[in-house]
Amino acid sequence: IMWAGVAEYLFGVRWRGIEMGVQKGKIGSVEDEKARVVAPDGTVTMPLTVPKSLRDGLIQKDVQVLYVVFPDYTGAILMRADGVEPEYEPKGEG
């Protein structure tokens, strides 16, 4: 029984009808530093925070992402599901 609780914690649980844990969906709309995600069942999230590293054109409508929503309906986009990341240029010399 203990392992079942651990699995629920790690892989997603339901709390008052809200699915928690890392989820996959596609971007429905982008609004400045936030984006709404459409879950596979068609549910649309409240605006979720987009990481600064993904704000420069990497998050667009219909892009698949991994995200998390908390019981208070806040949340964040964690990454693109295809693994695309921004290109970083080294700062400074040497």
Secondary structure, DSSP 8 states (H G I E B T S, - for coil): -HHHHHHHHHH--EETTEE-S-EEEEEEEEETTEEEEE-TTS-B-S-EE--GGGTTTTS-TT-EEEEEE-TTS-EEEEEETT---------S--
